[in-house]
């Protein structure tokens, strides 16, 4: 936020001739004129492929999400797309469970439950509820409560809220699911950050399916934040 504000103020001063128009400010002005997010902003930003208008709208929604959390307290359902460092939030959910039950975090994993429209959206005793995910390459069949084939000319489908429930990895029961990767952008590639996490890949979520995993792998199915 500080980078955006300061750079816009500097650009305004440069246009008025009050300060030198540096190459960075010139590139920024050119990007703004064609509706592209300036590289100066992206260097400090979360990953995004959106054009300038959509990027600003998304950024304001993220700020509103965090401000509401600060003003009103922890939400019952967390907007997963609104986090800058999503992996830290997920690790925090596991840590809270580990401290509550005095269990080593290394033996914990998530069990996933996709909620139905009729299910209550209240804060669970353990784990977290998340939403804001979109299916790429498939759709969510609400009636059958499984993955389904995409409709013609429909690229993305909204995924219902998902309950991420921490459990011991040894206690997880095998189910008929598809291990669906979650990415921050549809680019589906990233770099290894200094924290040891990918800048794009988030985690795998096991989504109910009545088809073998290869069926969805061939379709390139993934979840996007």
ABEGO torsion letter per residue (X at the ends): XAAAAAAAAAAAAAAAGABBBBAAAAAAAAAAAAGBBBAAAAAABBBBABBAAAAAAAAAAAAAAAAAAAAAEBBABBBAAABABAAAAAAAAAAAAAAAAGBBAAABBBBBBBBBAABBBBBBABEBBBBGBBBBGBBBBAAAGBBBBBBBGBABBBBBBBBBBBBBAAABBBBBBBBBBBBABAAGBBBBBAAGBBAABABBBBBBBABBAAAAAAAGBBBBX
